[in-house]
Amino acid sequence: MRFLVSLCVSLLLLINVAFSSISSDPCYNYQSLDRPWRANNESGDWICDEFFSWNGWYRLFYNGMNIQMSGTCASPYTCNTYHNLWLNGPHPQIEDGVVVREVCASYYQGSCCDYYTKPIRVKACPGNYYVYELVNPQIWCSGYCTDVSTISQVAHTVSPDIITGSSITLNYDPCENYNVINDYWRSTFNYWSMYGYIYDHDDTRVEWDGWYRLFIDGSSAQMPESCFYYMACGGFSSLWLGGSHPQLEDGVVTREVYGSHYHQCSRYRSEPIQVKACPGDYYVYKLTRPTLLIPAPVYCAVPSSTPSVDPCYTYISLDEPWRSIDNYNYYGMCDYNVEWNGWYRMFYNGENAHMPESFVNQGMCGTYDPLWLNGPHPQPEDGVVTRQVCVSWSADCEYKSHPIRVKACPGDYYVYEFVKPIVCGAYCVDASNQSIPSVSTTPETIPSVESITPPITTTAPPVDPCYNYNVLDDSWRSTNNQHSSQIMCDAWFSWSGWYRLFIQDQSVQMPDTCVESIVVALMLHSG
Ligand SMILES: *[C@@H]1O[C@H](CO)[C@@H](O)[C@H](O)[C@H]1NC(C)=O
């Protein structure tokens, strides 16, 4: 096996030695890459460089200071990636000009140079820095490491290019002087599992200057006020506004910005930003460079355009009693397969009904994964608002579906702009009370409290699991499935009870020996 791998690697090396000619001196034509989370003393994430696009020469920084690519094998689990990439061979001297260096990949179980990625070109520059022609490493989840022991101050200490806005008085109205950001990929609908692994964007590499207004596909948008997922908005960490948007009369306000990480919504705290509500129903944001220690952060956007017709009077009626939060008959309903389009009003057997505002037990609403609204419905004066939708996994909305827009209508009903949810679940309907008690009058009930203690039965299972199991027949789970380009995560699924394993109707069992890492398979495959 080891021999085969090295054979493939040798072939790869031979193929890839053809480099393009360099038209201008890379010492003065490079892109700055200031990603302190790549350092060899950072860990905790698996950020994969093959999902970024690489193009040309890069100079590496660590919070504005020079740093070099690791020239030695990094410790396991570091550089916030799975396979550490380091330069196998010394950094060149200035007189060496452009040199080619091997890049080694190591991972936590292996030795220091388990695989080689494509070799790269390196150059030493006057002024004591290096430039690297970084390329797509093409090894599953690998990342270029930087070495904190090589940090050096940039010689010419130019004042930082960030001018603090606080000392400058606004002599213009940002509502009329803003930059337009119209990036469809900032939308929370740009979720990685649906569109492939898109997290190529990184707002720390944008030269932010002034005020911005967000659009999605030309329609007015705003920052979300609740978190969705990491890797949801075209970057790795999704940035959202930690507070509500201001009203017109509030003028310019400052709001916290948080970055999500896996299921943790507020794992990262970015630079606070200024926000202003504008006449004409939109917001402007004074976006700044996000905190550098957040991996590939991106400011997220959700639609906020005023619907062209009032959804209170142009909705689709949804009267499907199986959606009830009291319905414990499992029908396996799946809103994921519905072509949602526009606004919906919920009924229950002809009666006015609404979405539940708190946790619903799994298995209710005719589906395995009920979908509920996190928090209260809006008031009529709030207009169209965006609300977080939760999947019934935990009471505190640990698992989320796409946010939806909601409007309270005259006549005590609500309309919802339903979208394809993230799971095979169903939007629930609550018919218990026609009108929801106004939140302001009953502050004593906090919706999530009752559901903090889920009914956990600690007694022995009442039925023999040998005869009461769920069938799990996913052929991709097979140890033979080595060439899959798709990466599955069991954290995505809601597990409950006992399971029997099958592969294409054949009874199987879990392996009781170690299964080879995906990487070897990929290497053999590509070689
Ligand atoms: C990594 O090293 C740098 C430079 O010595 C230091 O400032 C930083 O706090 C270290 N990070 C961690 C997580 O130890």
PDBQT file of the ligand as one rigid body, heavy atoms in Angstrom, charges set to zero:
ROOT
HETATM    1  C1  LIG A 601      -0.038  31.262  19.135  1.00  0.00    +0.000 C 
HETATM    2  O1  LIG A 601       1.158  31.984  19.131  1.00  0.00    +0.000 OA
HETATM    3  C2  LIG A 601       1.009  33.406  19.076  1.00  0.00    +0.000 C 
HETATM    4  C3  LIG A 601       2.368  34.021  18.912  1.00  0.00    +0.000 C 
HETATM    5  O2  LIG A 601       3.270  33.533  19.837  1.00  0.00    +0.000 OA
HETATM    6  C4  LIG A 601       0.271  33.876  20.321  1.00  0.00    +0.000 C 
HETATM    7  O3  LIG A 601       0.108  35.272  20.284  1.00  0.00    +0.000 OA
HETATM    8  C5  LIG A 601      -1.074  33.175  20.374  1.00  0.00    +0.000 C 
HETATM    9  O4  LIG A 601      -1.753  33.540  21.557  1.00  0.00    +0.000 OA
HETATM   10  C6  LIG A 601      -0.879  31.666  20.321  1.00  0.00    +0.000 C 
HETATM   11  N1  LIG A 601      -2.189  31.049  20.223  1.00  0.00    +0.000 N 
HETATM   12  C7  LIG A 601      -2.544  30.058  21.020  1.00  0.00    +0.000 C 
HETATM   13  C8  LIG A 601      -3.903  29.488  20.801  1.00  0.00    +0.000 C 
HETATM   14  O5  LIG A 601      -1.823  29.617  21.888  1.00  0.00    +0.000 OA
ENDROOT
TORSDOF 0
